[in-house]
């Protein structure tokens, strides 16, 4: 025996098709990339992945940044003030408005009250501060972050979810 679907139910169901307002936002106007290079005094903030459990994180290091036209395009280099090259932040602006490259140390560097060692690569979108300076607020890093916890003990975390920022100061 076949059951018939009441005509009223079909009419209500079909009548509702296409009558709802869209629940997702429409297309937005694209925001042009920030093309002003990072130059001057900044703070590099290294935030280990949340599952790492490294003590006293995030780690902050004051750096001097300079951008210049290199062989591969516009480059950013940043090192701590008066540093002999133990920390190297070397990134390319590729594509424009984004930074991608290396965040690494040659030996232990002091970040706040901790000694850290970094071997990572990262990417981050360049944004503009209220004062018009460029910075990176929410970059991601993949690699190793180590911290000296004293007494010869070192904790190391390898992750693809570390974070970094290069904040204007």
C-alpha positions in Angstrom: 0.0 0.0 0.0 1.4 3.4 -1.0 1.2 6.3 1.3 0.4 9.6 -0.2 2.2 12.7 1.0 -0.4 15.4 1.8 -0.4 18.2 -0.7 -0.4 20.8 2.1 3.0 19.5 3.4 4.5 19.7 0.0 3.2 23.2 -0.5 4.6 24.4 2.8 8.0 22.8 2.2 8.3 24.2 -1.3 7.0 27.6 -0.3 9.8 27.9 2.2 12.6 27.3 -0.3 14.7 30.3 -1.0 12.7 32.5 1.5 15.4 32.6 4.2 17.9 35.4 4.5 21.5 34.2 4.0 23.1 33.3 7.3 26.7 33.8 6.2 28.1 37.2 5.5 28.5 38.2 1.8 31.8 39.0 0.2 33.8 41.8 1.8 36.0 44.3 0.2 39.6 43.0 0.1 42.0 44.9 2.4 45.2 45.9 0.5 48.5 44.5 2.1 50.5 46.7 4.3 53.6 47.6 2.3 55.5 49.8 4.8 58.6 47.9 5.8 59.5 47.2 9.5 62.4 49.5 10.5 63.6 50.6 14.0 62.9 49.4 17.5 60.7 46.3 18.0 60.0 43.6 20.5 60.2 40.0 19.2 57.7 37.9 21.2 58.1 34.1 21.0 55.1 32.1 22.2 55.6 28.4 22.4 52.7 26.2 21.4 50.1 25.8 24.1 50.8 22.1 24.7 54.5 22.7 25.3 54.3 23.8 29.0 57.5 25.8 28.8 58.0 28.0 31.9 57.8 31.8 31.9 56.4 32.0 28.3 55.9 34.1 26.2 59.5 35.2 25.7 60.3 38.8 24.7 63.5 40.2 23.1 64.1 43.8 22.1 65.5 44.0 18.6 66.5 46.5 16.0 64.9 45.8 12.6 65.9 47.0 9.2 64.4 46.2 5.8 66.3 46.5 2.6 66.2 45.3 -1.0 68.2 42.1 -1.4 68.9 39.7 -4.1 65.7 37.7 -3.5 63.5 40.8 -2.9 62.7 43.0 0.1 64.2 41.5 3.2 63.9 42.0 7.0 66.7 41.5 9.4 66.4 41.9 13.1 68.9 41.4 15.9 69.0 42.4 19.6 70.6 45.8 20.2 74.3 45.5 20.5 74.1 41.7 19.8 76.9 39.9 18.1 74.5 37.9 15.9 73.3 35.2 18.4 69.7 35.8 17.3 68.9 36.0 13.6 65.5 37.0 12.3 65.9 36.9 8.5 62.6 37.1 6.5 61.4 38.0 3.0 58.4 40.1 2.2 56.9 37.4 0.0 54.2 37.9 -1.1 53.9 41.7 -0.3 52.3 42.3 3.0 53.6 39.0 4.4 56.9 38.0 6.0 58.3 34.4 5.8 61.7 33.1 6.9 63.9 32.1 9.7 63.8 32.9 13.4 66.8 31.2 15.0 69.6 31.6 17.5 73.2 30.6 17.2 73.5 30.1 20.9 71.4 30.9 24.0 69.9 34.4 24.2 68.3 36.2 27.1 64.6 36.8 26.8 63.2 38.5 29.9 64.5 36.4 32.7 64.9 33.2 30.7 67.6 31.8 28.4 66.1 30.4 25.2 67.3 28.7 22.0 65.2 28.8 18.8 65.4 26.9 15.6 62.3 27.7 13.6 60.8 29.2 10.4 57.7 31.4 10.4 55.2 33.4 8.5 53.1 36.4 9.5 51.0 39.1 8.0 52.2 42.6 8.3 49.8 45.0 9.9 49.8 48.7 10.7 49.8 50.3 14.2 47.7 53.3 15.1 50.9 55.3 14.8 51.5 54.1 11.2 54.4 51.8 11.9 54.3 48.2 10.5 54.4 45.1 12.7 53.5 41.4 12.8 50.9 40.6 15.5 50.1 36.9 15.0 52.7 35.0 13.1 53.1 31.2 13.3 56.4 29.3 13.6 57.3 25.7 13.0 60.4 24.2 14.7 62.1 24.0 18.1 61.9 26.3 21.1 64.1 25.4 24.1 64.4 27.0 27.5 67.2 26.6 30.1 65.4 25.9 33.4 68.6 26.0 35.4 70.9 23.4 36.8 71.9 22.2 33.4 68.3 21.2 32.6 66.8 22.2 29.2 63.2 21.8 28.0 62.6 21.6 24.3 59.3 21.7 22.4 59.0 20.9 18.7 55.8 22.0 17.2 54.2 23.5 14.1 52.0 25.7 16.3 54.5 28.1 17.9 53.6 31.8 17.6 55.6 35.0 17.2 55.1 38.7 16.9 57.3 41.6 16.0 55.7 44.5 17.9 56.6 48.2 17.4 58.0 49.9 20.5 
